[in-house]
Amino acid sequence: MAILVFFVAHYYLSLFTQTFYLHRYAAHKMFTMNKFWEKFFFLFTYICQGSSFLSPRAYALLHRMHHAYSDTALDPHSPHFSNNAFDMMWKTKNIYNDVVHNKHEEAKRFEGDIPEWKSLEAFGGTVYSRLGWGTAYVLFYINFATAWWQYLLLPIHFLMGPIHGAIVNWGGHKYGYQNFDNHDKSRNTLALDFLAFGELFQNNHHKLPMRVNFGVKWWELDPTYSVIWTLDKARIIKIKRKNVQPKQHTKKVAVPA
């Protein structure tokens, strides 16, 4: 039981920091926060992602490129230019590493207004940090695992951040329905969004990239927005724009049973 609780907690806490801090704050600046809370959530992201910590700067630049070049050859993680999800993850890793080391010229035009904590960001990407967190996960399993199959979950812990990205970018650009014609292949993958906390409403998000609530239809629930709404009411953050509405009619789609 302890292993499953740990796995679920790590999965969803890492997922939350990725969608809340890396995506909606670092990449899009959908809301603002003071320097204390910016550093707090930066550190929280590092702790929750652990061995798969992603640089907020590199994440933001890749994601801005993703929007600018959605589903074209310049998109850093479109599934339509990869043979499978693992191939897409490997290509994204290589581009991510180039961005981290300032070797990707195209990414530089998307710089600006990104949270910084250079020492933590640099340390979080070192082999010492990644091995340290990985060792901690293994030791936890050694102490609490009650069956051999539970150890099969360890690789997911090691690569939690990239796995979340793969689920969103592969699923959200291949499977599901479209509310909008965005001239790309973005989809709303409602059936799998319990694994993504609102991130799999990709078609909605590509149409309305500054809308903090990724759900548009009444039955499209974005769990992360509920947390953001609460933090806004608590004055920890301040949402820049409330639910931005589309300027054109949405496609008619049937409400899922």
C-alpha positions, 0 to 999 in steps of 0.5 A: 500500500505504501508503494502505491500511495507514494507512486500516485502522490509522486505522479500527481504532484509532479504533474501538477507542478508541470502544468501549474508552474512550468506550463501555465506560469513559466511558458504562458504567464497566465497569472502573476505571483510575487518573488517569494511565491515564485521561488516557493513554487520553483523549489516545490517543482524541483522537489516534486519532479526530483530526478526528472526535474525540467528547467523552467526556462528550457520548458518555457522556450520549447513550449513557446516553440510548440505553439508557434510551430504546432505540428510542423517540422519545427515543432519540438514535440509533434507526434506527426514527425516521429515514428512512436512516442519513444522517438518523439521523447528522444528528439525532444530530449535532444532539443531540450539539452540544446536549449539548456546549453544555449545551443538552439538558435531558434529557441532564443527568439522566444526568450523573456519573462521566465522565472529564474533561479540559476543555481537551483536550475543548474543543480537540478539538471546535474547527474548528482541531483538526478542520481540522488533522487533516483537513489532515494526512490530505490531505497524507499522501494527496498524498505516498503515494497511487498511484491516484485512487480512494484519495482517495475514502477521505478522507471516511471519515477525516474522519468516522470516529467518527460512521461507526462510530456509524452502523454500530453503531446502524443495523445493531445495531437493524435487522439480525440475530438476538436472544438476548433479548427486551429490549422494544426492537429491538436485534439481534446483527449477527454478519456485520458485527461485523468492522467493529465490534469487538464493538459489533454484539452490541447485543441482548446488550449491551442485556440485560447493559449492565454485562457487559464481554464483549459476546459471550454465545454461545460463537461470539460473539467480542468482540475488544475484550474480549480487549484489556480482559482483557489490560489487566486482567491487566496491572493497567492497568485493573480490571474491575468485574464479570466476565462477568455472566450473564443471569437468564433463559433466552436465545432459541434461535437456530441457530449460523451456518454 
